[in-house]
């Protein structure tokens, strides 16, 4: 992009790199950073209300990656299995009102309306179990044990913590 803001960089098992570049989305390099190309297939419009904040690549398959998006309007986590040619939203987050009561009001959008998403900052993959994926938003840690299909808040013991990286 003409004026990138690199938010995060993920290194694949080969020479593949993914860069989260904010409002420009995701850029991918297949040769260790020698050349880059946009890889935003299927992502919503990126602007002041939605931008890519993080990216993580599967430890054994560089075609599979996840991104985290700062947005109130769309899914917080997106997944690609084709190197960024297409991204699909991953949602289905189960809230935990006992261990994280802030989730009830943190999902209110700037206009006061209810949104099922909040501001997500980072996504990461467990290197020992690549089906276990985490993302953090401003309020908590969210975990999936099935490659991003279903998510559960995992914040017990760290309530009201401002989480920006994991």
N, C-alpha and C positions, 0 to 999 in steps of 0.2 A: 504493500500500500504506500501511498505518497507520504503519509505522516503516521507511521505505526507507533502504537504504545504497547510494547510487549508486556503482557501481564504475567505470562508463565510460559515455560518451555519444557517439553517432555521428550525424552530420548527413547527411541525404540530399540529392539534387539538387533537390528541391522543399522544401516546408516540413515534411517528415517527419523526425522524430527518434526514435532508439531509445535507451533507457536500460537498461543492465545493472544490476539492483538486487538482486544477491546472491540470498538465499533466496526473494525475491519473483519472481525470474525476469527477464522482459523486459517493459518498458512501451513503448508506441509512441504518438507524438503526430503527427497529420496536419496540425496547424496551428501549427507552430513552438513548441510547448510550452504552448499555451493550454489544452488538455485532453489527458489521458493515459488509456490503457486497457491492461489486461494483455494480453499477446500470447504466451501460453505453450502454445499448442496442440501436443499430442504430446510435450511434455517430460516426463522422469521426475519423480518426487516430489523436491522441493527441500527440503533440510534441512541439518543440520550436516555431512553427508557429500557433498552435492552442491549447488552454487550457481553462478549465472551470474556470471562474472568480467569478461567483455568482450563487445563487440558491434561489428560493422563492417557498413556498408551499401554496397551496390554504387554506384559513382559516377554511373551513368546510369539505374538502375532501383531506385527506393526500395522496391519490393516485395520485392527480393532482399536478404537480409542473412545474416550468419553470427554465431553466438555461440560463445564459449568457456566451458567449464564446468569448475569445479574438482571433480574426482571421481575415485575409483578404480573405480567400478562401471559407468559408462556412457561413451559416446563423449565425447571432449574437445571436438569441434566439431560444431555442428548448423547446418543451413541452412534458410531459408525462402524461398519464391518468391511467397508471398501475404501479405506484410506481417505475419507472425507468427501467422496463423491456424493454420498447421501447421508444425512443425519436423521435419526428418529428420536422423538421426545420420549423420555423415560419418566414416569410419574408414579402414581399410586402410593403416595406417602401416607402411612398410618401415624396419626398423632398420638402422643402419650401425655394426656392432660394431668396425670398424677405426677410424673417426674419432670414435666416441662409445661407448666401452666401458662407460660408466656406465649406459647404457640397460638393460643386462642386469639389474642389481639395482635400478634406480630404479622398475621396474614392479612391485615387490612391495608388496602392500597392507599396511595397519597390522596385520593379523592374521598376516602372514608369507606369505599365499597369493599366487599369481601373478595379476596383473590386467593386461590389455593396455593399460591407460591409466595416466596419471600426472596430477599436478596441473597444469592448464593455466591460464594467467593472461590471455593476450590473443590476439585474432585481428585480422588486418588484411588489407585487400585492396590489391593493387598498383594505384594510380590510373591507370597507363598500360597495364596489362594486367589487367582485372578477373577473368580466369580464373586468375590467379596469386594464391593466398591463402596467408598465413602464419599460424601460431600459435606461441606460445612457451609452453613449460612450464618448470618449475623447472630442467630440465637442458639444454634445447636449443631450437633453432629448427627448425620443421618446415614444409615448403613443398609446396603442390599447384600443378600447372600446368594442371589440368583442372577447376577450379571446386570442388575439395574431394572429388573421387571417389577419388583416390589421393594418398598423402602420402609424402614422403621426408625423413629427417633431414638438415639442412644446417648442421652444427655444426663442420665441419672448420676447425681453426685457433683455436677458442675453447672447447676442452674444459673441462669442470668449471666452466663459467660459469653463474652464477645469473641466468637470463633472466626478466624480468618484464614487459617491454614491447618493442615493436618499432615 
